[in-house]
Amino acid sequence: MDGSERRERIIAILTEEKEAVSGSRLAKQLGVSRQVIVQDIALLRTAHPVLATAQGYVLYSENGGKARRAFLVRHTKDEIADELNTIVDAGGKILNVIVEHDLYGQISADLNVANRREVEAFCTRLATSRCGPLYMITGGIHIHTVEAESEEILDYLESQLREKKYLICD
């Protein structure tokens, strides 16, 4: 299988899967190294909406009729799990985290966290990482883009974030 065939197969796998697919799994399935998959994904991203998440790669599609809203929030490191669980418990999926950096401008990282299991996995990776969360460079202030089934869910989610004093109100 040549590179273009392999990349077509990667898109097919990501299209078929409902969950993120790890680079290691793709490598094993396609009989190549994980580094080859990383290079293939970089090439695919020029033409396809492939997101790299902590859980693996996903083929991103437009929101499919779902509601989406950005929330400006602030919290401490000890409150990360509670903030993320507040969002997923209310029915939201945290698509990303965004910070405004003085030098680099907007920095965004895909999260795609939709349930408590994924929050726990994220927090475990954070605890064992040499790096800290992005919001540390902005005094705890950051933005999450959140997706939900309806605007009503996002309204409820917003009220929960406000009640816990995570939401920075306008």
VOTORTI-555647 format. One line per field, with one value per atom (N, C-alpha, C): atom name; z, y, x. Coordinates in pm, 1 decimal, always signed. Layout:
# residues N
nufi (CA	...)
z (Z	...)
y (Y	...)
x (X	...)
END
This chain:
# residues 170
nufi (N	CA	C	N	CA	C	N	CA	C	N	CA	C	N	CA	C	N	CA	C	N	CA	C	N	CA	C	N	CA	C	N	CA	C	N	CA	C	N	CA	C	N	CA	C	N	CA	C	N	CA	C	N	CA	C	N	CA	C	N	CA	C	N	CA	C	N	CA	C	N	CA	C	N	CA	C	N	CA	C	N	CA	C	N	CA	C	N	CA	C	N	CA	C	N	CA	C	N	CA	C	N	CA	C	N	CA	C	N	CA	C	N	CA	C	N	CA	C	N	CA	C	N	CA	C	N	CA	C	N	CA	C	N	CA	C	N	CA	C	N	CA	C	N	CA	C	N	CA	C	N	CA	C	N	CA	C	N	CA	C	N	CA	C	N	CA	C	N	CA	C	N	CA	C	N	CA	C	N	CA	C	N	CA	C	N	CA	C	N	CA	C	N	CA	C	N	CA	C	N	CA	C	N	CA	C	N	CA	C	N	CA	C	N	CA	C	N	CA	C	N	CA	C	N	CA	C	N	CA	C	N	CA	C	N	CA	C	N	CA	C	N	CA	C	N	CA	C	N	CA	C	N	CA	C	N	CA	C	N	CA	C	N	CA	C	N	CA	C	N	CA	C	N	CA	C	N	CA	C	N	CA	C	N	CA	C	N	CA	C	N	CA	C	N	CA	C	N	CA	C	N	CA	C	N	CA	C	N	CA	C	N	CA	C	N	CA	C	N	CA	C	N	CA	C	N	CA	C	N	CA	C	N	CA	C	N	CA	C	N	CA	C	N	CA	C	N	CA	C	N	CA	C	N	CA	C	N	CA	C	N	CA	C	N	CA	C	N	CA	C	N	CA	C	N	CA	C	N	CA	C	N	CA	C	N	CA	C	N	CA	C	N	CA	C	N	CA	C	N	CA	C	N	CA	C	N	CA	C	N	CA	C	N	CA	C	N	CA	C	N	CA	C	N	CA	C	N	CA	C	N	CA	C	N	CA	C	N	CA	C	N	CA	C	N	CA	C	N	CA	C	N	CA	C	N	CA	C	N	CA	C	N	CA	C	N	CA	C	N	CA	C	N	CA	C	N	CA	C	N	CA	C	N	CA	C	N	CA	C	N	CA	C	N	CA	C	N	CA	C	N	CA	C	N	CA	C	N	CA	C	N	CA	C	N	CA	C	N	CA	C	N	CA	C	N	CA	C	N	CA	C	N	CA	C	N	CA	C	N	CA	C	N	CA	C	N	CA	C	N	CA	C	N	CA	C	N	CA	C	N	CA	C	N	CA	C	N	CA	C	N	CA	C	N	CA	C	N	CA	C	N	CA	C	N	CA	C	N	CA	C	N	CA	C)
z (+0.0	+0.0	+0.0	-96.6	-99.3	-6.3	+4.8	+98.6	+74.7	-50.9	-78.1	-44.5	-72.4	-35.7	+116.4	+184.9	+330.9	+389.9	+335.5	+385.9	+358.2	+243.3	+215.1	+316.8	+352.1	+450.9	+588.6	+623.9	+751.8	+756.5	+650.5	+646.1	+657.9	+591.6	+600.1	+743.7	+809.8	+948.6	+1038.5	+1025.0	+1110.0	+1082.7	+958.7	+923.4	+987.6	+990.3	+1044.9	+1197.1	+1263.4	+1409.5	+1473.9	+1583.5	+1661.3	+1763.8	+1808.5	+1909.8	+1842.6	+1915.9	+1866.7	+1847.2	+1749.3	+1718.1	+1743.9	+1827.2	+1861.9	+1742.6	+1743.0	+1639.0	+1640.6	+1759.9	+1771.5	+1708.0	+1730.7	+1672.1	+1519.5	+1467.6	+1322.2	+1265.8	+1334.1	+1287.6	+1280.6	+1386.9	+1391.0	+1281.8	+1267.2	+1169.3	+1026.1	+1001.4	+865.7	+843.0	+946.8	+931.1	+909.4	+974.0	+963.6	+1103.3	+1112.1	+1242.4	+1281.2	+1409.4	+1458.2	+1396.3	+1372.9	+1311.6	+1169.5	+1095.3	+961.0	+971.4	+1071.2	+1091.1	+1122.4	+1209.0	+1242.8	+1116.2	+1029.1	+903.6	+811.0	+804.3	+721.7	+771.5	+902.1	+958.8	+924.1	+931.8	+897.3	+752.1	+662.7	+522.7	+506.2	+576.0	+564.5	+611.8	+712.6	+769.2	+668.6	+561.5	+460.5	+380.0	+378.4	+298.7	+377.9	+499.6	+579.7	+721.4	+784.1	+921.4	+1025.7	+1031.9	+1127.8	+1251.7	+1366.7	+1492.9	+1570.7	+1632.5	+1722.4	+1863.4	+1933.0	+2070.0	+2162.1	+2290.4	+2386.9	+2373.0	+2323.6	+2308.0	+2174.6	+2079.9	+1947.4	+1841.3	+1719.7	+1606.2	+1581.0	+1543.4	+1505.9	+1378.5	+1299.6	+1180.8	+1223.4	+1222.8	+1270.5	+1160.2	+1197.4	+1101.1	+1155.5	+1069.7	+1116.3	+1227.6	+1305.1	+1430.2	+1415.2	+1296.1	+1276.9	+1346.0	+1343.9	+1404.8	+1554.3	+1611.3	+1754.5	+1783.3	+1904.4	+1947.6	+1995.8	+1980.4	+2019.0	+2079.0	+2185.5	+2252.1	+2314.7	+2318.4	+2384.3	+2521.9	+2622.2	+2759.5	+2806.6	+2854.4	+2913.8	+3061.4	+3106.3	+3242.6	+3310.3	+3444.1	+3524.4	+3643.5	+3676.1	+3793.5	+3828.0	+3939.4	+3982.2	+3925.9	+3942.6	+3897.0	+3969.6	+4096.9	+4175.4	+4131.7	+4055.3	+4012.2	+3869.4	+3802.8	+3662.9	+3646.9	+3725.8	+3711.4	+3738.1	+3840.4	+3870.9	+3757.3	+3699.6	+3587.9	+3469.5	+3431.7	+3317.7	+3345.9	+3467.0	+3502.3	+3505.4	+3547.3	+3546.2	+3404.2	+3308.4	+3168.3	+3114.2	+3133.3	+3076.3	+3148.7	+3280.3	+3354.6	+3309.1	+3260.7	+3213.1	+3069.0	+3005.8	+2869.2	+2762.7	+2801.9	+2705.5	+2668.2	+2551.8	+2505.9	+2489.7	+2560.0	+2555.3	+2432.7	+2333.0	+2208.2	+2217.6	+2290.1	+2293.6	+2414.2	+2426.4	+2522.1	+2441.9	+2469.3	+2396.6	+2498.0	+2477.1	+2558.3	+2465.4	+2517.4	+2444.4	+2499.8	+2414.7	+2454.5	+2403.5	+2487.9	+2449.0	+2321.0	+2305.8	+2191.2	+2073.0	+2099.7	+1992.3	+1951.8	+2025.9	+1996.0	+2049.9	+1976.2	+2023.0	+2007.4	+2117.7	+2116.2	+2151.8	+2068.7	+2088.3	+2088.4	+2173.7	+2176.9	+2178.9	+2094.8	+2090.4	+2214.3	+2275.2	+2390.4	+2357.4	+2304.5	+2272.1	+2389.7	+2500.8	+2624.2	+2642.9	+2652.0	+2653.6	+2774.3	+2860.6	+2975.3	+3088.7	+3203.9	+3321.6	+3302.2	+3228.5	+3201.9	+3126.0	+3028.7	+2951.2	+3034.1	+3124.0	+3215.8	+3303.9	+3359.1	+3445.8	+3369.8	+3247.0	+3166.1	+3138.3	+3106.9	+3082.6	+3208.3	+3322.3	+3447.9	+3487.6	+3457.9	+3484.7	+3397.5	+3270.1	+3180.7	+3226.6	+3269.2	+3317.5	+3440.4	+3531.4	+3655.1	+3629.8	+3523.3	+3495.1	+3388.3	+3335.0	+3228.6	+3285.6	+3209.1	+3245.6	+3223.0	+3139.4	+3103.7	+3191.3	+3204.9	+3278.2	+3182.7	+3235.6	+3150.0	+3083.5	+2965.7	+2891.6	+2971.6	+3049.6	+3117.6	+3215.5	+3251.5	+3346.8	+3292.2	+3159.2	+3102.1	+3094.9	+3136.6	+3130.0	+3264.1	+3372.2	+3503.3	+3528.2	+3465.7	+3486.8	+3391.5	+3310.9	+3218.4	+3087.7	+3043.3	+2916.7	+2863.1	+2742.7	+2676.5	+2643.2	+2664.1	+2615.5	+2512.9	+2397.6	+2304.2	+2341.1	+2364.1	+2411.0	+2313.0	+2287.2	+2198.2	+2280.0	+2246.8	+2315.1	+2217.1	+2259.2	+2173.5	+2150.5	+2242.2	+2227.3	+2296.4	+2261.2	+2327.7	+2474.2	+2503.1	+2641.8	+2730.0	+2676.7	+2752.5	+2776.5	+2674.2	+2691.3	+2792.0	+2792.8	+2892.7	+3033.5	+3050.7	+3181.3	+3221.3	+3128.3	+3152.3	+3194.6	+3125.8	+3160.1	+3302.9	+3341.2	+3477.2	+3581.2	+3548.9	+3640.4	+3656.3	+3545.7	+3551.7	+3629.1	+3608.8	+3680.5	+3830.3	+3865.3	+4005.1	+4077.3	+4007.8	+4068.0	+4057.7	+4001.6	+3987.8	+3895.4	+3800.8	+3699.1	+3581.3	+3553.4	+3436.9	+3463.1	+3367.0	+3374.3	+3296.1	+3368.3	+3307.5	+3235.7	+3132.3	+3053.9	+3128.0)
y (-117.1	+0.0	+123.3	+212.7	+334.1	+440.1	+554.3	+659.1	+714.2	+737.9	+795.2	+695.0	+566.9	+463.7	+453.7	+461.5	+453.9	+572.6	+691.6	+809.4	+800.5	+744.7	+721.0	+624.3	+523.5	+424.3	+489.0	+579.0	+650.3	+729.5	+800.9	+877.8	+783.5	+669.9	+572.1	+522.1	+491.1	+443.2	+550.9	+675.1	+783.5	+814.2	+795.6	+817.7	+711.2	+587.3	+475.7	+479.6	+527.2	+523.3	+634.6	+603.1	+702.6	+769.6	+697.5	+746.3	+781.0	+851.9	+884.2	+755.2	+757.1	+641.5	+681.3	+605.1	+638.6	+618.4	+693.5	+678.1	+539.2	+482.7	+347.0	+244.8	+262.1	+168.1	+178.0	+301.7	+320.2	+256.5	+278.6	+222.6	+70.2	+9.9	-136.2	-187.0	-121.0	-163.3	-152.5	-51.1	-26.8	-78.9	-137.7	-198.2	-100.2	+16.1	+116.0	+166.4	+250.8	+306.8	+420.2	+451.1	+562.0	+693.6	+708.4	+830.0	+848.6	+740.0	+747.8	+799.7	+752.1	+798.7	+948.1	+993.1	+1136.2	+1218.5	+1172.4	+1243.2	+1239.9	+1124.0	+1113.2	+1208.7	+1214.9	+1304.3	+1448.7	+1486.9	+1623.9	+1654.7	+1560.8	+1579.9	+1583.0	+1494.2	+1488.3	+1616.4	+1680.4	+1801.4	+1915.9	+1909.3	+2014.8	+2006.7	+1889.0	+1870.9	+1817.9	+1767.9	+1707.7	+1764.5	+1774.8	+1828.2	+1721.7	+1682.7	+1582.4	+1654.5	+1616.8	+1674.9	+1572.9	+1621.1	+1537.0	+1569.3	+1471.2	+1490.9	+1404.4	+1422.0	+1340.4	+1193.1	+1164.4	+1026.5	+966.1	+1048.4	+1000.6	+1095.5	+1046.4	+1128.6	+1111.3	+1222.0	+1218.8	+1299.2	+1257.7	+1332.9	+1426.4	+1552.9	+1652.3	+1684.1	+1686.6	+1727.8	+1852.5	+1925.2	+2042.8	+2001.2	+2093.9	+2062.4	+1981.4	+1946.6	+1856.0	+1902.3	+2032.0	+2085.4	+2107.9	+2081.8	+2101.9	+2248.7	+2287.0	+2424.3	+2434.4	+2550.7	+2571.3	+2710.6	+2719.3	+2847.6	+2850.6	+2968.6	+2986.5	+3047.6	+2994.5	+3042.9	+3094.0	+3218.0	+3275.3	+3241.2	+3168.7	+3115.9	+3140.9	+3126.6	+3133.9	+3041.0	+2969.4	+2882.7	+2849.0	+2782.0	+2739.0	+2600.6	+2557.8	+2424.1	+2316.1	+2338.3	+2240.0	+2229.5	+2325.4	+2326.2	+2275.9	+2234.2	+2190.7	+2078.8	+1972.2	+1858.1	+1900.7	+1983.3	+2026.8	+2109.8	+2199.9	+2281.8	+2193.6	+2101.4	+2014.3	+1922.9	+1866.2	+1780.4	+1859.4	+1984.4	+2068.4	+2079.1	+2096.2	+2110.3	+1978.8	+1868.5	+1741.8	+1690.9	+1714.4	+1671.6	+1745.4	+1867.3	+1945.7	+1910.5	+1822.8	+1780.9	+1844.9	+1905.9	+1969.7	+1883.3	+1909.8	+1848.1	+1961.8	+1954.6	+2059.1	+2034.0	+2120.5	+2100.8	+2144.2	+2254.7	+2306.0	+2395.1	+2440.9	+2544.7	+2648.1	+2775.5	+2884.8	+2985.4	+3032.0	+3140.6	+3249.4	+3371.5	+3483.8	+3509.4	+3492.4	+3510.8	+3646.5	+3719.6	+3853.0	+3850.7	+3750.5	+3743.3	+3668.1	+3551.3	+3463.9	+3483.8	+3563.1	+3579.5	+3462.2	+3421.4	+3315.2	+3178.3	+3103.3	+2966.5	+2874.9	+2773.9	+2683.6	+2539.6	+2459.2	+2315.5	+2239.1	+2138.1	+2053.9	+1966.5	+1955.8	+1867.8	+1754.9	+1787.6	+1688.4	+1596.1	+1656.1	+1584.0	+1587.1	+1469.0	+1462.8	+1392.0	+1332.2	+1260.5	+1255.6	+1206.4	+1203.2	+1114.1	+1007.6	+919.5	+995.4	+1074.7	+1152.8	+1267.9	+1325.8	+1427.8	+1366.0	+1248.8	+1181.1	+1148.6	+1101.3	+1069.5	+1196.5	+1305.1	+1432.6	+1477.1	+1472.1	+1516.5	+1427.4	+1299.1	+1208.1	+1244.5	+1270.5	+1311.6	+1444.3	+1536.8	+1665.8	+1648.7	+1561.8	+1540.0	+1476.6	+1399.4	+1331.7	+1401.7	+1510.5	+1583.2	+1678.3	+1699.9	+1800.6	+1941.0	+1951.5	+2080.7	+2109.5	+2235.3	+2273.7	+2307.7	+2334.6	+2371.9	+2507.5	+2527.5	+2651.7	+2775.2	+2765.0	+2883.8	+2944.0	+2868.7	+2919.9	+3041.8	+3055.0	+3170.0	+3293.5	+3278.5	+3391.9	+3417.2	+3379.3	+3403.9	+3327.5	+3214.0	+3130.9	+3159.3	+3263.0	+3299.7	+3222.6	+3162.5	+3089.8	+3077.1	+3027.1	+3008.4	+2860.2	+2808.8	+2675.0	+2690.6	+2627.5	+2615.1	+2485.3	+2496.3	+2382.4	+2357.2	+2229.8	+2187.0	+2109.5	+2127.1	+2053.7	+2031.9	+1950.1	+1918.1	+2036.0	+2135.0	+2247.0	+2371.7	+2485.3	+2611.7	+2607.9	+2536.7	+2525.8	+2457.6	+2356.0	+2288.2	+2384.6	+2460.8	+2558.5	+2666.6	+2707.4	+2804.9	+2747.8	+2621.4	+2556.2	+2544.2	+2500.6	+2486.6	+2621.4	+2727.5	+2861.4	+2898.1	+2866.1	+2898.3	+2820.0	+2695.8	+2615.0	+2672.2	+2714.6	+2776.8	+2909.3	+2985.1	+3112.4	+3086.7	+2987.8	+2955.0	+2914.6	+2842.6	+2799.8	+2907.8	+3022.1	+3137.7	+3109.8	+3017.0	+2993.5	+3088.8	+3123.9	+3205.9	+3350.8	+3409.2	+3550.9	+3620.8	+3695.0	+3760.4	+3886.8	+3921.2	+4040.9	+4167.4)
x (+85.9	+0.0	+90.5	+68.2	+150.0	+90.2	+160.6	+120.5	-18.2	-54.5	-187.0	-297.6	-273.5	-372.0	-384.8	-271.2	-272.7	-350.1	-327.8	-399.4	-549.7	-586.2	-728.7	-787.4	-710.3	-756.1	-770.7	-678.3	-688.8	-819.5	-850.7	-976.5	-1095.2	-1090.4	-1200.4	-1216.7	-1106.0	-1112.1	-1170.3	-1122.0	-1171.1	-1318.0	-1361.6	-1502.0	-1591.1	-1543.9	-1621.6	-1631.2	-1526.6	-1520.0	-1600.0	-1665.6	-1739.8	-1648.8	-1545.6	-1451.4	-1319.2	-1233.0	-1099.9	-1018.9	-929.9	-846.2	-700.7	-633.0	-495.0	-402.0	-292.5	-191.2	-131.5	-113.9	-58.9	-151.7	-281.8	-378.5	-378.5	-375.0	-369.9	-243.0	-129.9	-2.4	-9.0	-61.4	-70.9	-164.3	-278.4	-378.2	-324.5	-240.3	-191.4	-49.7	+10.6	+142.2	+255.8	+247.5	+353.6	+387.9	+487.5	+524.9	+429.8	+427.5	+346.2	+393.3	+523.7	+576.6	+522.4	+507.5	+449.1	+305.3	+231.9	+93.5	+92.9	+182.2	+191.3	+214.4	+305.0	+331.6	+210.2	+144.5	+23.7	-85.0	-103.6	-205.8	-173.5	-47.1	-8.4	-45.2	-21.8	-60.1	-212.1	-281.8	-427.5	-494.1	-435.1	-494.8	-503.4	-426.4	-433.8	-563.3	-625.3	-747.0	-866.0	-841.7	-948.0	-945.0	-1060.9	-1065.4	-1031.7	-905.3	-859.3	-808.3	-862.0	-818.0	-737.4	-630.9	-552.8	-598.8	-650.6	-695.5	-611.0	-629.3	-556.4	-593.9	-713.6	-758.8	-716.5	-674.8	-637.8	-688.8	-697.7	-740.9	-889.8	-953.0	-1094.0	-1111.0	-1205.4	-1242.5	-1354.0	-1324.0	-1418.7	-1517.9	-1643.1	-1745.3	-1810.9	-1874.9	-1946.6	-2040.5	-2085.5	-2153.7	-2282.2	-2324.2	-2436.2	-2563.7	-2588.8	-2709.2	-2697.8	-2582.9	-2565.0	-2537.3	-2568.9	-2543.5	-2399.3	-2340.5	-2202.0	-2187.9	-2106.8	-2087.2	-1948.0	-1889.3	-1759.6	-1782.9	-1712.7	-1724.1	-1588.6	-1586.3	-1466.0	-1467.6	-1366.4	-1365.1	-1230.5	-1234.3	-1112.1	-1128.3	-1020.8	-1019.5	-875.9	-858.6	-725.7	-695.6	-572.0	-532.5	-612.5	-639.2	-714.9	-861.0	-909.2	-1049.3	-1069.5	-962.3	-973.6	-1076.3	-1063.3	-1155.0	-1298.8	-1319.9	-1455.8	-1514.1	-1434.0	-1483.0	-1521.0	-1433.4	-1461.5	-1580.1	-1587.4	-1701.5	-1831.6	-1826.8	-1947.2	-2001.0	-1911.5	-1952.7	-2008.6	-1937.3	-1985.4	-2109.7	-2118.2	-2237.3	-2362.7	-2344.4	-2458.7	-2495.2	-2417.2	-2448.9	-2362.2	-2251.9	-2163.9	-2044.8	-1991.0	-1866.3	-1766.7	-1653.4	-1552.6	-1466.7	-1480.7	-1408.4	-1263.0	-1237.6	-1101.3	-1078.1	-955.6	-919.1	-840.4	-868.6	-804.6	-753.1	-629.9	-575.6	-523.9	-520.0	-462.2	-323.2	-224.0	-84.6	-36.5	+39.3	+87.5	+171.0	+253.7	+343.7	+283.6	+223.8	+178.3	+33.1	-40.3	-182.6	-261.6	-362.2	-450.7	-384.2	-380.4	-328.4	-444.8	-466.6	-579.5	-531.2	-591.9	-562.7	-694.3	-704.7	-824.4	-829.4	-947.5	-967.4	-1063.8	-1181.0	-1283.5	-1312.9	-1349.1	-1380.7	-1532.4	-1594.2	-1740.0	-1800.0	-1716.7	-1772.5	-1670.2	-1714.8	-1627.5	-1504.4	-1518.0	-1404.1	-1295.5	-1336.4	-1240.5	-1182.4	-1262.2	-1209.9	-1102.0	-1130.7	-1034.6	-905.3	-918.2	-800.2	-718.9	-787.2	-718.2	-643.5	-709.4	-648.3	-531.0	-539.5	-427.9	-308.5	-333.1	-223.7	-163.7	-249.1	-201.6	-112.7	-152.7	-76.9	+59.1	+71.9	+197.9	+281.2	+230.3	+299.3	+404.1	+509.6	+608.8	+553.0	+452.6	+394.5	+273.0	+241.0	+121.2	+8.8	-108.4	-220.4	-196.0	-252.9	-234.2	-273.9	-380.0	-429.9	-328.6	-225.1	-126.4	-52.5	-45.7	+23.6	-65.7	-190.8	-284.4	-353.0	-288.7	-346.8	-475.7	-490.1	-608.8	-723.1	-712.6	-821.1	-804.5	-913.3	-912.2	-1053.9	-1064.2	-1193.4	-1208.8	-1329.3	-1363.1	-1474.2	-1458.5	-1569.1	-1639.6	-1771.0	-1849.7	-1963.0	-1988.1	-2095.4	-2197.6	-2325.8	-2433.3	-2548.2	-2642.8	-2756.8	-2851.0	-2849.4	-2942.1	-2889.3	-2946.9	-2914.3	-2956.7	-3065.1	-3112.6	-3008.5	-2945.2	-2839.5	-2724.1	-2687.3	-2579.7	-2617.9	-2746.0	-2792.0	-2777.1	-2817.9	-2806.0	-2659.2	-2577.7	-2434.6	-2374.9	-2413.1	-2365.3	-2405.1	-2528.1	-2572.6	-2492.3	-2456.0	-2375.5	-2234.3	-2175.1	-2042.2	-2046.9	-2154.7	-2170.6	-2187.0	-2268.7	-2293.8	-2164.6	-2077.5	-1950.8	-1843.1	-1880.2	-1789.9	-1671.2	-1687.7	-1585.8	-1604.2	-1728.8	-1760.4	-1718.9	-1649.1	-1618.1	-1729.1	-1810.8	-1926.4	-1884.0	-1962.9	-1928.9	-1953.4)
END
